[in-house]
């Protein structure tokens, strides 16, 4: 009898955890304001510029094209 109660408790705990995680994922994907989108786009462009510069500097350092 104790095994059945333990299994039911475990299923309830895991189901609660799964539901909570789904709510977090859904909440993270909600629409962003125009300002948030603009700031995120600027951050991504700056990262890509820095990545490209590092890549070019690395090629120059080792004599690549």
Biopython code that builds the backbone (N, CA, C, O; Angstrom):
import numpy as np
from Bio.PDB.StructureBuilder import StructureBuilder

atoms = [
    (1, "UNK", "N", (0.814, -1.201, 0.000)),
    (1, "UNK", "CA", (0.000, 0.000, 0.000)),
    (1, "UNK", "C", (0.855, 1.260, 0.000)),
    (1, "UNK", "O", (0.524, 2.258, -0.642)),
    (2, "UNK", "N", (1.955, 1.192, 0.731)),
    (2, "UNK", "CA", (2.856, 2.338, 0.799)),
    (2, "UNK", "C", (3.475, 2.634, -0.569)),
    (2, "UNK", "O", (3.714, 3.796, -0.900)),
    (3, "UNK", "N", (3.736, 1.596, -1.361)),
    (3, "UNK", "CA", (4.300, 1.778, -2.695)),
    (3, "UNK", "C", (3.341, 2.551, -3.598)),
    (3, "UNK", "O", (3.771, 3.407, -4.371)),
    (4, "UNK", "N", (2.066, 2.258, -3.507)),
    (4, "UNK", "CA", (1.075, 2.947, -4.339)),
    (4, "UNK", "C", (0.988, 4.415, -3.953)),
    (4, "UNK", "O", (0.918, 5.285, -4.821)),
    (5, "UNK", "N", (0.994, 4.691, -2.663)),
    (5, "UNK", "CA", (0.937, 6.085, -2.195)),
    (5, "UNK", "C", (2.190, 6.832, -2.638)),
    (5, "UNK", "O", (2.108, 7.984, -3.064)),
    (6, "UNK", "N", (3.336, 6.190, -2.539)),
    (6, "UNK", "CA", (4.591, 6.818, -2.972)),
    (6, "UNK", "C", (4.575, 7.105, -4.467)),
    (6, "UNK", "O", (5.012, 8.172, -4.898)),
    (7, "UNK", "N", (4.079, 6.173, -5.251)),
    (7, "UNK", "CA", (4.026, 6.368, -6.707)),
    (7, "UNK", "C", (3.074, 7.514, -7.063)),
    (7, "UNK", "O", (3.389, 8.349, -7.910)),
    (8, "UNK", "N", (1.915, 7.545, -6.411)),
    (8, "UNK", "CA", (0.947, 8.608, -6.688)),
    (8, "UNK", "C", (1.533, 9.956, -6.296)),
    (8, "UNK", "O", (1.377, 10.931, -7.031)),
    (9, "UNK", "N", (2.196, 10.029, -5.164)),
    (9, "UNK", "CA", (2.836, 11.266, -4.724)),
    (9, "UNK", "C", (3.911, 11.697, -5.714)),
    (9, "UNK", "O", (4.012, 12.875, -6.055)),
    (10, "UNK", "N", (4.701, 10.755, -6.167)),
    (10, "UNK", "CA", (5.759, 11.054, -7.137)),
    (10, "UNK", "C", (5.169, 11.569, -8.450)),
    (10, "UNK", "O", (5.689, 12.521, -9.032)),
    (11, "UNK", "N", (4.102, 10.954, -8.909)),
    (11, "UNK", "CA", (3.454, 11.396, -10.148)),
    (11, "UNK", "C", (2.905, 12.813, -9.986)),
    (11, "UNK", "O", (3.024, 13.630, -10.898)),
    (12, "UNK", "N", (2.310, 13.106, -8.839)),
    (12, "UNK", "CA", (1.774, 14.456, -8.594)),
    (12, "UNK", "C", (2.898, 15.483, -8.567)),
    (12, "UNK", "O", (2.760, 16.567, -9.133)),
    (13, "UNK", "N", (4.008, 15.151, -7.916)),
    (13, "UNK", "CA", (5.143, 16.087, -7.841)),
    (13, "UNK", "C", (5.718, 16.342, -9.235)),
    (13, "UNK", "O", (5.963, 17.493, -9.595)),
    (14, "UNK", "N", (5.935, 15.294, -10.019)),
    (14, "UNK", "CA", (6.491, 15.467, -11.361)),
    (14, "UNK", "C", (5.529, 16.215, -12.276)),
    (14, "UNK", "O", (5.956, 17.031, -13.092)),
    (15, "UNK", "N", (4.241, 15.942, -12.146)),
    (15, "UNK", "CA", (3.255, 16.657, -12.961)),
    (15, "UNK", "C", (3.232, 18.138, -12.618)),
    (15, "UNK", "O", (3.127, 18.983, -13.507)),
    (16, "UNK", "N", (3.330, 18.454, -11.341)),
    (16, "UNK", "CA", (3.373, 19.855, -10.916)),
    (16, "UNK", "C", (4.609, 20.553, -11.470)),
    (16, "UNK", "O", (4.540, 21.683, -11.953)),
    (17, "UNK", "N", (5.737, 19.859, -11.390)),
    (17, "UNK", "CA", (6.986, 20.425, -11.910)),
    (17, "UNK", "C", (6.894, 20.664, -13.414)),
    (17, "UNK", "O", (7.316, 21.711, -13.907)),
    (18, "UNK", "N", (6.346, 19.698, -14.138)),
    (18, "UNK", "CA", (6.217, 19.835, -15.594)),
    (18, "UNK", "C", (5.299, 21.000, -15.944)),
    (18, "UNK", "O", (5.596, 21.766, -16.861)),
    (19, "UNK", "N", (4.199, 21.139, -15.232)),
    (19, "UNK", "CA", (3.272, 22.244, -15.490)),
    (19, "UNK", "C", (3.948, 23.574, -15.218)),
    (19, "UNK", "O", (3.805, 24.514, -16.000)),
    (20, "UNK", "N", (4.679, 23.666, -14.125)),
    (20, "UNK", "CA", (5.396, 24.893, -13.784)),
    (20, "UNK", "C", (6.415, 25.256, -14.868)),
    (20, "UNK", "O", (6.521, 26.421, -15.251)),
    (21, "UNK", "N", (7.157, 24.275, -15.359)),
    (21, "UNK", "CA", (8.151, 24.534, -16.406)),
    (21, "UNK", "C", (7.489, 24.982, -17.709)),
    (21, "UNK", "O", (8.010, 25.857, -18.400)),
    (22, "UNK", "N", (6.355, 24.390, -18.044)),
    (22, "UNK", "CA", (5.635, 24.808, -19.253)),
    (22, "UNK", "C", (5.188, 26.257, -19.135)),
    (22, "UNK", "O", (5.275, 27.012, -20.104)),
    (23, "UNK", "N", (4.712, 26.656, -17.960)),
    (23, "UNK", "CA", (4.293, 28.046, -17.757)),
    (23, "UNK", "C", (5.463, 29.008, -17.886)),
    (23, "UNK", "O", (5.313, 30.107, -18.421)),
    (24, "UNK", "N", (6.624, 28.601, -17.400)),
    (24, "UNK", "CA", (7.820, 29.444, -17.536)),
    (24, "UNK", "C", (8.199, 29.599, -19.006)),
    (24, "UNK", "O", (8.509, 30.704, -19.453)),
    (25, "UNK", "N", (8.176, 28.504, -19.756)),
    (25, "UNK", "CA", (8.534, 28.557, -21.176)),
    (25, "UNK", "C", (7.544, 29.417, -21.949)),
    (25, "UNK", "O", (7.946, 30.237, -22.774)),
    (26, "UNK", "N", (6.267, 29.237, -21.691)),
    (26, "UNK", "CA", (5.245, 30.044, -22.383)),
    (26, "UNK", "C", (5.401, 31.515, -22.028)),
    (26, "UNK", "O", (5.296, 32.377, -22.901)),
    (27, "UNK", "N", (5.647, 31.809, -20.766)),
    (27, "UNK", "CA", (5.826, 33.197, -20.333)),
    (27, "UNK", "C", (7.047, 33.841, -20.963)),
    (27, "UNK", "O", (7.034, 35.037, -21.254)),
    (28, "UNK", "N", (8.096, 33.072, -21.176)),
    (28, "UNK", "CA", (9.312, 33.602, -21.788)),
    (28, "UNK", "C", (9.152, 33.897, -23.265)),
    (28, "UNK", "O", (9.929, 34.666, -23.829)),
    (29, "UNK", "N", (8.155, 33.297, -23.901)),
    (29, "UNK", "CA", (7.942, 33.494, -25.328)),
    (29, "UNK", "C", (6.862, 34.521, -25.642)),
    (29, "UNK", "O", (6.479, 34.693, -26.799)),
    (30, "UNK", "N", (6.381, 35.193, -24.625)),
    (30, "UNK", "CA", (5.324, 36.180, -24.867)),
    (30, "UNK", "C", (5.886, 37.350, -25.681)),
    (30, "UNK", "O", (7.094, 37.584, -25.707)),
    (31, "UNK", "N", (4.994, 38.067, -26.334)),
    (31, "UNK", "CA", (5.410, 39.180, -27.182)),
    (31, "UNK", "C", (6.166, 40.236, -26.385)),
    (31, "UNK", "O", (5.851, 40.521, -25.230)),
    (32, "UNK", "N", (7.159, 40.797, -27.031)),
    (32, "UNK", "CA", (7.956, 41.850, -26.417)),
    (32, "UNK", "C", (7.549, 43.184, -27.014)),
    (32, "UNK", "O", (7.014, 43.251, -28.121)),
    (33, "UNK", "N", (7.811, 44.240, -26.268)),
    (33, "UNK", "CA", (7.490, 45.566, -26.782)),
    (33, "UNK", "C", (8.490, 45.929, -27.886)),
    (33, "UNK", "O", (9.537, 45.297, -28.030)),
    (34, "UNK", "N", (8.148, 46.938, -28.643)),
    (34, "UNK", "CA", (9.034, 47.390, -29.734)),
    (34, "UNK", "C", (10.399, 47.796, -29.193)),
    (34, "UNK", "O", (11.424, 47.519, -29.816)),
    (35, "UNK", "N", (10.415, 48.452, -28.035)),
    (35, "UNK", "CA", (11.677, 48.893, -27.441)),
    (35, "UNK", "C", (12.548, 47.689, -27.058)),
    (35, "UNK", "O", (13.756, 47.698, -27.297)),
    (36, "UNK", "N", (11.945, 46.667, -26.474)),
    (36, "UNK", "CA", (12.699, 45.466, -26.112)),
    (36, "UNK", "C", (13.245, 44.770, -27.349)),
    (36, "UNK", "O", (14.383, 44.300, -27.345)),
    (37, "UNK", "N", (12.449, 44.701, -28.403)),
    (37, "UNK", "CA", (12.907, 44.078, -29.646)),
    (37, "UNK", "C", (14.068, 44.859, -30.245)),
    (37, "UNK", "O", (15.034, 44.268, -30.727)),
    (38, "UNK", "N", (13.976, 46.188, -30.215)),
    (38, "UNK", "CA", (15.037, 47.031, -30.769)),
    (38, "UNK", "C", (16.334, 46.841, -29.985)),
    (38, "UNK", "O", (17.405, 46.703, -30.577)),
    (39, "UNK", "N", (16.238, 46.833, -28.651)),
    (39, "UNK", "CA", (17.433, 46.642, -27.830)),
    (39, "UNK", "C", (18.056, 45.268, -28.056)),
    (39, "UNK", "O", (19.279, 45.137, -28.122)),
    (40, "UNK", "N", (17.221, 44.258, -28.172)),
    (40, "UNK", "CA", (17.728, 42.910, -28.420)),
    (40, "UNK", "C", (18.417, 42.823, -29.779)),
    (40, "UNK", "O", (19.467, 42.193, -29.908)),
    (41, "UNK", "N", (17.823, 43.456, -30.793)),
    (41, "UNK", "CA", (18.427, 43.467, -32.129)),
    (41, "UNK", "C", (19.782, 44.177, -32.110)),
    (41, "UNK", "O", (20.733, 43.720, -32.745)),
    (42, "UNK", "N", (19.869, 45.296, -31.380)),
    (42, "UNK", "CA", (21.142, 46.027, -31.291)),
    (42, "UNK", "C", (22.213, 45.176, -30.615)),
    (42, "UNK", "O", (23.365, 45.157, -31.049)),
    (43, "UNK", "N", (21.828, 44.477, -29.556)),
    (43, "UNK", "CA", (22.786, 43.617, -28.863)),
    (43, "UNK", "C", (23.280, 42.500, -29.781)),
    (43, "UNK", "O", (24.468, 42.178, -29.786)),
    (44, "UNK", "N", (22.376, 41.915, -30.549)),
    (44, "UNK", "CA", (22.765, 40.850, -31.467)),
    (44, "UNK", "C", (23.689, 41.379, -32.558)),
    (44, "UNK", "O", (24.668, 40.720, -32.909)),
    (45, "UNK", "N", (23.393, 42.559, -33.097)),
    (45, "UNK", "CA", (24.260, 43.132, -34.141)),
    (45, "UNK", "C", (25.641, 43.434, -33.583)),
    (45, "UNK", "O", (26.640, 43.195, -34.261)),
    (46, "UNK", "N", (25.721, 43.954, -32.361)),
    (46, "UNK", "CA", (27.011, 44.260, -31.754)),
    (46, "UNK", "C", (27.810, 42.972, -31.534)),
    (46, "UNK", "O", (29.017, 42.941, -31.775)),
    (47, "UNK", "N", (27.144, 41.923, -31.080)),
    (47, "UNK", "CA", (27.823, 40.638, -30.887)),
    (47, "UNK", "C", (28.372, 40.117, -32.213)),
    (47, "UNK", "O", (29.507, 39.643, -32.276)),
    (48, "UNK", "N", (27.560, 40.206, -33.278)),
    (48, "UNK", "CA", (28.013, 39.713, -34.583)),
    (48, "UNK", "C", (29.183, 40.528, -35.112)),
    (48, "UNK", "O", (30.089, 39.969, -35.730)),
    (49, "UNK", "N", (29.185, 41.842, -34.884)),
    (49, "UNK", "CA", (30.322, 42.681, -35.298)),
    (49, "UNK", "C", (31.592, 42.242, -34.573)),
    (49, "UNK", "O", (32.641, 42.073, -35.194)),
    (50, "UNK", "N", (31.491, 42.061, -33.270)),
    (50, "UNK", "CA", (32.653, 41.655, -32.488)),
    (50, "UNK", "C", (33.141, 40.272, -32.912)),
    (50, "UNK", "O", (34.346, 40.034, -32.992)),
    (51, "UNK", "N", (32.219, 39.372, -33.181)),
    (51, "UNK", "CA", (32.590, 38.023, -33.610)),
    (51, "UNK", "C", (33.328, 38.076, -34.947)),
    (51, "UNK", "O", (34.345, 37.406, -35.129)),
    (52, "UNK", "N", (32.810, 38.877, -35.879)),
    (52, "UNK", "CA", (33.446, 39.000, -37.191)),
    (52, "UNK", "C", (34.843, 39.606, -37.066)),
    (52, "UNK", "O", (35.777, 39.165, -37.736)),
    (53, "UNK", "N", (34.988, 40.632, -36.194)),
    (53, "UNK", "CA", (36.297, 41.251, -35.995)),
    (53, "UNK", "C", (37.295, 40.257, -35.408)),
    (53, "UNK", "O", (38.451, 40.207, -35.828)),
    (54, "UNK", "N", (36.845, 39.470, -34.437)),
    (54, "UNK", "CA", (37.734, 38.466, -33.849)),
    (54, "UNK", "C", (38.164, 37.449, -34.895)),
    (54, "UNK", "O", (39.325, 37.042, -34.938)),
    (55, "UNK", "N", (37.222, 37.041, -35.736)),
    (55, "UNK", "CA", (37.512, 36.059, -36.768)),
    (55, "UNK", "C", (38.521, 36.623, -37.772)),
    (55, "UNK", "O", (39.459, 35.930, -38.167)),
    (56, "UNK", "N", (38.326, 37.882, -38.185)),
    (56, "UNK", "CA", (39.254, 38.498, -39.128)),
    (56, "UNK", "C", (40.632, 38.680, -38.507)),
    (56, "UNK", "O", (41.643, 38.434, -39.164)),
    (57, "UNK", "N", (40.684, 39.106, -37.250)),
    (57, "UNK", "CA", (41.969, 39.280, -36.571)),
    (57, "UNK", "C", (42.704, 37.955, -36.439)),
    (57, "UNK", "O", (43.928, 37.902, -36.558)),
    (58, "UNK", "N", (41.969, 36.905, -36.197)),
    (58, "UNK", "CA", (42.583, 35.589, -36.071)),
    (58, "UNK", "C", (43.182, 35.148, -37.404)),
    (58, "UNK", "O", (44.275, 34.583, -37.442)),
    (59, "UNK", "N", (42.455, 35.411, -38.507)),
    (59, "UNK", "CA", (42.959, 35.045, -39.825)),
    (59, "UNK", "C", (44.207, 35.851, -40.151)),
    (59, "UNK", "O", (45.176, 35.309, -40.682)),
    (60, "UNK", "N", (44.191, 37.159, -39.834)),
    (60, "UNK", "CA", (45.351, 38.000, -40.116)),
    (60, "UNK", "C", (46.558, 37.556, -39.297)),
    (60, "UNK", "O", (47.691, 37.566, -39.778)),
    (61, "UNK", "N", (46.296, 37.172, -38.067)),
    (61, "UNK", "CA", (47.388, 36.760, -37.178)),
    (61, "UNK", "C", (48.100, 35.525, -37.703)),
    (61, "UNK", "O", (49.319, 35.403, -37.583)),
    (62, "UNK", "N", (47.333, 34.608, -38.285)),
    (62, "UNK", "CA", (47.927, 33.369, -38.783)),
    (62, "UNK", "C", (48.195, 33.406, -40.278)),
    (62, "UNK", "O", (48.555, 32.383, -40.860)),
    (63, "UNK", "N", (48.029, 34.555, -40.911)),
    (63, "UNK", "CA", (48.384, 34.698, -42.306)),
    (63, "UNK", "C", (47.380, 34.126, -43.276)),
    (63, "UNK", "O", (47.732, 33.822, -44.416)),
    (64, "UNK", "N", (46.165, 33.974, -42.865)),
    (64, "UNK", "CA", (45.129, 33.449, -43.751)),
    (64, "UNK", "C", (44.580, 34.533, -44.651)),
    (64, "UNK", "O", (44.995, 35.690, -44.584)),
    (65, "UNK", "N", (43.640, 34.140, -45.496)),
    (65, "UNK", "CA", (43.049, 35.092, -46.428)),
    (65, "UNK", "C", (42.037, 35.958, -45.749)),
    (65, "UNK", "O", (41.436, 36.822, -46.387)),
]
sb = StructureBuilder()
sb.init_structure("model")
sb.init_model(0)
sb.init_chain("A")
sb.init_seg("    ")
for serial, (resi, resn, name, xyz) in enumerate(atoms, 1):
    if name == "N":
        sb.init_residue(resn, " ", resi, " ")
    sb.init_atom(name, np.array(xyz, "f"), 0.0, 1.0, " ", f" {name:<3s}", serial, name[0])
structure = sb.get_structure()
